[in-house]
Amino acid sequence: MTHLTILTGASRGMGLAMARQLLAAGHDLLCISRRTSEELAQQAARAARHCEQWPQDLARAATAAARLETWLEGQDSGRFASVTLINNAGLIPRIAPLEEIPAEQLAEAMRVDLEAPMLLAAAFLQATAGWKVPRRILNISSGLGRRAMASQAAYCAAKAGLDHFSRCIALEQARQDNGARICSLAPGVIDTDMQVQLRGADPDLFPDMGNFVGLKDKGMLTSPEEAARRVLAFLERPDFGVDPVADVRA
């Protein structure tokens, strides 16, 4: 038997690092990202692991969720020791006060950062309701979901929503036999393309820009590989889901 993990945003950054580490640990993967990764395909082939990759724009989350539900319903649950959904994909729109961000960018960010995790979680829970194996949902959150920041209204709001809907699902699943365990986890500050975007923002529009530059200059950013190790170790903790909102650094 193997473990099945569904992972969004697996083509770069911490998502790619998690996918590589999960394959190395013997998991079968379904990766949902804007782009596929030849690197992952080659690693899976070498390890004789199944790694299916869907090129999918998560701004069209309803399409992805419907496809996921159908795909899961077609799986033989008896093949798996566990099934996990990791909602990792995310983006930030233009870094500026709310009124200066184009409406289409705001809408896209909220769809990818909040709507997609909710719809994918709903599809996952529905399709696996009868599976007799441990079920887990890991939502990758952020400290900005718990701390307000100017010129980050969309990202802060989406991550706060991610935290709170995780709390709600935890209450719902606690009432069910073999309810899924869920946690919305802040992974720390990671050296990814998003950090490059934050450091490159206009300081007149983003008063915290200097803080992000300082994190980089002082070597305080975690590599994607190390962040992935910490997140996946947290996922394997026996108390995973006891607190539906957590921080990997706690």
Kinemage of the C-alpha trace (Angstrom):
@kinemage 1
@onewidth
@group {chain A} dominant
@subgroup {mainchain}
@vectorlist {calphas} color= white
{ca met a 1} P 0.000 0.000 0.000
{ca thr a 2} L 1.110 3.526 -0.697
{ca his a 3} L 0.146 7.005 0.434
{ca leu a 4} L -1.714 9.265 -1.999
{ca thr a 5} L -1.050 13.006 -1.881
{ca ile a 6} L -2.795 15.661 -3.951
{ca leu a 7} L -0.688 18.815 -4.140
{ca thr a 8} L -1.390 22.173 -5.744
{ca gly a 9} L 1.326 24.568 -6.864
{ca ala a 10} L 3.818 21.737 -7.320
{ca ser a 11} L 5.821 23.141 -10.232
{ca arg a 12} L 8.104 25.541 -8.327
{ca gly a 13} L 9.231 26.815 -4.937
{ca met a 14} L 8.173 24.975 -1.810
{ca gly a 15} L 5.524 23.066 -3.770
{ca leu a 16} L 8.141 21.532 -6.051
{ca ala a 17} L 10.335 20.749 -3.049
{ca met a 18} L 7.428 19.030 -1.293
{ca ala a 19} L 6.596 17.018 -4.399
{ca arg a 20} L 10.196 15.830 -4.724
{ca gln a 21} L 10.378 14.862 -1.061
{ca leu a 22} L 7.036 13.061 -1.177
{ca leu a 23} L 8.132 11.029 -4.179
{ca ala a 24} L 11.370 10.170 -2.416
{ca ala a 25} L 9.313 8.970 0.565
{ca gly a 26} L 7.302 6.624 -1.670
{ca his a 27} L 4.077 8.596 -2.108
{ca asp a 28} L 1.950 8.565 -5.232
{ca leu a 29} L 1.174 12.112 -6.349
{ca leu a 30} L -1.476 14.067 -8.164
{ca cys a 31} L -0.057 17.536 -8.857
{ca ile a 32} L -2.294 20.424 -9.914
{ca ser a 33} L -0.349 23.445 -11.181
{ca arg a 34} L -0.279 25.982 -13.987
{ca arg a 35} L 2.621 24.066 -15.502
{ca thr a 36} L 3.837 20.504 -15.386
{ca ser a 37} L 7.362 19.614 -14.289
{ca glu a 38} L 9.561 17.338 -16.366
{ca glu a 39} L 11.857 17.082 -13.351
{ca leu a 40} L 9.055 15.513 -11.297
{ca ala a 41} L 8.083 13.177 -14.112
{ca gln a 42} L 11.657 11.923 -14.408
{ca gln a 43} L 12.044 11.478 -10.647
{ca ala a 44} L 8.780 9.522 -10.473
{ca ala a 45} L 9.873 7.280 -13.335
{ca arg a 46} L 13.214 6.563 -11.652
{ca ala a 47} L 11.469 5.730 -8.381
{ca ala a 48} L 8.681 3.745 -10.073
{ca arg a 49} L 6.101 5.989 -8.395
{ca his a 50} L 2.890 7.281 -9.934
{ca cys a 51} L 2.954 11.048 -10.470
{ca glu a 52} L 0.051 12.462 -12.424
{ca gln a 53} L 0.274 16.159 -13.330
{ca trp a 54} L -2.643 18.344 -14.367
{ca pro a 55} L -1.869 21.720 -15.965
{ca gln a 56} L -4.646 23.764 -14.412
{ca asp a 57} L -5.300 27.455 -13.795
{ca leu a 58} L -6.727 27.461 -10.275
{ca ala a 59} L -8.479 30.726 -10.995
{ca arg a 60} L -10.940 28.309 -12.635
{ca ala a 61} L -11.301 26.323 -9.471
{ca ala a 62} L -14.724 24.836 -10.169
{ca thr a 63} L -13.280 22.959 -13.149
{ca ala a 64} L -10.374 21.636 -11.083
{ca ala a 65} L -12.638 20.616 -8.192
{ca ala a 66} L -15.079 18.739 -10.418
{ca arg a 67} L -12.224 16.899 -12.123
{ca leu a 68} L -10.668 16.023 -8.768
{ca glu a 69} L -13.910 14.640 -7.380
{ca thr a 70} L -14.438 12.458 -10.451
{ca trp a 71} L -10.814 11.274 -10.368
{ca leu a 72} L -10.944 10.342 -6.683
{ca glu a 73} L -14.227 8.500 -7.123
{ca gly a 74} L -12.508 6.373 -9.762
{ca gln a 75} L -9.677 5.312 -7.473
{ca asp a 76} L -9.522 2.034 -5.556
{ca ser a 77} L -9.246 3.312 -2.006
{ca gly a 78} L -8.003 -0.083 -0.866
{ca arg a 79} L -4.699 0.631 -2.607
{ca phe a 80} L -3.853 3.485 -0.267
{ca ala a 81} L -2.682 3.714 3.326
{ca ser a 82} L -3.786 7.361 3.531
{ca val a 83} L -4.988 10.217 1.352
{ca thr a 84} L -3.942 13.850 1.769
{ca leu a 85} L -4.787 17.128 0.066
{ca ile a 86} L -2.187 19.898 0.320
{ca asn a 87} L -3.498 23.289 -0.800
{ca asn a 88} L -0.211 25.053 -1.488
{ca ala a 89} L -0.773 27.209 -4.587
{ca gly a 90} L -1.014 30.947 -4.041
{ca leu a 91} L -0.376 34.333 -5.583
{ca ile a 92} L -0.402 37.993 -4.676
{ca pro a 93} L -1.733 40.739 -6.959
{ca arg a 94} L -0.048 44.092 -7.467
{ca ile a 95} L 1.429 45.272 -4.161
{ca ala a 96} L -0.437 48.508 -3.567
{ca pro a 97} L -3.346 49.968 -1.601
{ca leu a 98} L -6.596 48.196 -2.386
{ca glu a 99} L -8.039 50.945 -4.562
{ca glu a 100} L -4.992 50.879 -6.844
{ca ile a 101} L -5.143 47.165 -7.653
{ca pro a 102} L -6.941 46.248 -10.898
{ca ala a 103} L -10.215 44.470 -10.188
{ca glu a 104} L -9.280 41.477 -12.321
{ca gln a 105} L -6.082 40.965 -10.300
{ca leu a 106} L -7.984 41.118 -7.025
{ca ala a 107} L -10.543 38.629 -8.273
{ca glu a 108} L -7.882 36.240 -9.554
{ca ala a 109} L -5.953 36.356 -6.268
{ca met a 110} L -9.048 35.597 -4.210
{ca arg a 111} L -10.018 32.744 -6.524
{ca val a 112} L -6.588 31.106 -6.363
{ca asp a 113} L -5.816 31.812 -2.694
{ca leu a 114} L -9.207 31.107 -1.115
{ca glu a 115} L -11.867 29.878 -3.512
{ca ala a 116} L -9.703 27.103 -4.977
{ca pro a 117} L -8.698 25.620 -1.595
{ca met a 118} L -12.325 25.638 -0.461
{ca leu a 119} L -13.646 23.992 -3.617
{ca leu a 120} L -10.866 21.419 -3.738
{ca ala a 121} L -11.369 20.612 -0.050
{ca ala a 122} L -15.094 20.145 -0.623
{ca ala a 123} L -14.456 17.838 -3.586
{ca phe a 124} L -11.847 15.892 -1.613
{ca leu a 125} L -14.125 15.416 1.395
{ca gln a 126} L -17.086 14.387 -0.735
{ca ala a 127} L -15.167 11.890 -2.869
{ca thr a 128} L -13.291 10.255 0.020
{ca ala a 129} L -16.114 10.208 2.566
{ca gly a 130} L -16.358 6.428 2.407
{ca trp a 131} L -12.616 5.700 2.403
{ca lys a 132} L -11.474 3.659 5.387
{ca val a 133} L -8.043 5.289 5.600
{ca pro a 134} L -6.719 8.412 7.341
{ca arg a 135} L -7.697 11.564 5.447
{ca arg a 136} L -5.892 14.870 5.904
{ca ile a 137} L -6.093 18.383 4.498
{ca leu a 138} L -3.120 20.702 4.867
{ca asn a 139} L -3.741 24.317 3.896
{ca ile a 140} L -0.586 26.389 3.467
{ca ser a 141} L -1.388 29.661 5.190
{ca ser a 142} L 0.787 32.619 6.183
{ca gly a 143} L 1.592 34.809 9.123
{ca leu a 144} L -0.103 37.553 7.094
{ca gly a 145} L -3.382 35.763 7.632
{ca arg a 146} L -2.936 36.615 11.299
{ca arg a 147} L -1.299 40.039 11.017
{ca ala a 148} L -2.570 42.955 8.948
{ca met a 149} L -0.192 44.641 6.511
{ca ala a 150} L -0.725 47.680 4.300
{ca ser a 151} L -0.849 46.986 0.564
{ca gln a 152} L -1.512 43.305 1.241
{ca ala a 153} L -5.286 43.367 1.746
{ca ala a 154} L -6.093 40.600 -0.735
{ca tyr a 155} L -3.405 38.186 0.444
{ca cys a 156} L -4.046 38.862 4.141
{ca ala a 157} L -7.793 38.437 3.692
{ca ala a 158} L -7.428 35.210 1.698
{ca lys a 159} L -5.090 33.631 4.234
{ca ala a 160} L -7.299 34.719 7.136
{ca gly a 161} L -10.200 33.103 5.290
{ca leu a 162} L -8.124 29.953 4.801
{ca asp a 163} L -7.500 29.796 8.542
{ca his a 164} L -11.121 30.287 9.465
{ca phe a 165} L -12.632 27.877 6.982
{ca ser a 166} L -10.157 25.290 8.290
{ca arg a 167} L -11.568 25.824 11.788
{ca cys a 168} L -15.078 25.302 10.426
{ca ile a 169} L -14.171 22.091 8.594
{ca ala a 170} L -12.475 20.776 11.736
{ca leu a 171} L -15.725 21.217 13.648
{ca glu a 172} L -17.718 19.507 10.895
{ca gln a 173} L -15.357 16.568 10.497
{ca ala a 174} L -15.164 15.972 14.244
{ca arg a 175} L -18.832 14.953 14.083
{ca gln a 176} L -18.209 12.228 11.493
{ca asp a 177} L -16.849 8.701 11.573
{ca asn a 178} L -13.315 8.776 10.172
{ca gly a 179} L -13.540 12.537 9.826
{ca ala a 180} L -10.658 14.185 8.029
{ca arg a 181} L -8.042 16.031 10.030
{ca ile a 182} L -7.256 19.534 8.829
{ca cys a 183} L -4.729 22.236 9.620
{ca ser a 184} L -4.026 25.655 8.150
{ca leu a 185} L -0.286 25.977 8.645
{ca ala a 186} L 1.952 29.031 8.383
{ca pro a 187} L 5.256 27.702 6.941
{ca gly a 188} L 7.578 30.551 7.922
{ca val a 189} L 9.318 33.031 5.625
{ca ile a 190} L 10.601 31.220 2.542
{ca asp a 191} L 13.005 32.339 -0.182
{ca thr a 192} L 10.632 32.067 -3.157
{ca asp a 193} L 9.511 34.144 -6.134
{ca met a 194} L 6.867 35.711 -3.902
{ca gln a 195} L 9.606 37.141 -1.698
{ca val a 196} L 11.291 38.576 -4.791
{ca gln a 197} L 7.989 40.229 -5.666
{ca leu a 198} L 7.694 41.722 -2.180
{ca arg a 199} L 11.279 43.025 -2.166
{ca gly a 200} L 10.777 44.590 -5.579
{ca ala a 201} L 7.633 46.515 -4.655
{ca asp a 202} L 7.422 50.302 -4.754
{ca pro a 203} L 8.338 51.457 -1.212
{ca asp a 204} L 6.018 54.449 -1.583
{ca leu a 205} L 3.125 52.008 -1.968
{ca phe a 206} L 4.407 49.250 0.332
{ca pro a 207} L 5.704 50.621 3.644
{ca asp a 208} L 6.923 47.183 4.805
{ca met a 209} L 9.132 46.603 1.768
{ca gly a 210} L 12.309 47.350 3.734
{ca asn a 211} L 11.495 44.625 6.255
{ca phe a 212} L 11.455 42.005 3.505
{ca val a 213} L 14.739 43.312 2.105
{ca gly a 214} L 16.195 43.032 5.608
{ca leu a 215} L 15.075 39.405 5.960
{ca lys a 216} L 16.976 38.542 2.798
{ca asp a 217} L 20.063 40.574 3.692
{ca lys a 218} L 20.260 39.003 7.168
{ca gly a 219} L 19.913 35.444 5.829
{ca met a 220} L 16.627 34.909 7.656
{ca leu a 221} L 14.761 33.267 4.792
{ca thr a 222} L 14.227 29.517 4.791
{ca ser a 223} L 15.089 27.621 1.616
{ca pro a 224} L 12.168 25.932 -0.180
{ca glu a 225} L 13.737 22.541 0.547
{ca glu a 226} L 14.062 23.144 4.282
{ca ala a 227} L 10.583 24.671 4.477
{ca ala a 228} L 9.179 21.617 2.690
{ca arg a 229} L 10.906 19.303 5.170
{ca arg a 230} L 9.428 21.207 8.112
{ca val a 231} L 5.935 21.282 6.641
{ca leu a 232} L 5.921 17.586 5.751
{ca ala a 233} L 7.283 16.699 9.201
{ca phe a 234} L 4.430 18.706 10.737
{ca leu a 235} L 1.967 16.828 8.549
{ca glu a 236} L 3.224 13.517 9.958
{ca arg a 237} L 2.908 14.560 13.599
{ca pro a 238} L 0.465 12.393 15.589
{ca asp a 239} L -1.255 15.556 16.818
{ca phe a 240} L -1.779 16.949 13.317
{ca gly a 241} L -5.190 18.611 13.204
{ca val a 242} L -5.659 18.920 16.944
{ca asp a 243} L -5.226 22.655 16.397
{ca pro a 244} L -6.734 23.548 12.999
{ca val a 245} L -4.597 26.705 12.753
{ca ala a 246} L -0.881 26.450 13.491
{ca asp a 247} L 2.594 27.744 12.700
{ca val a 248} L 5.449 25.432 11.757
{ca arg a 249} L 7.778 27.535 13.922
{ca ala a 250} L 5.734 26.973 17.094
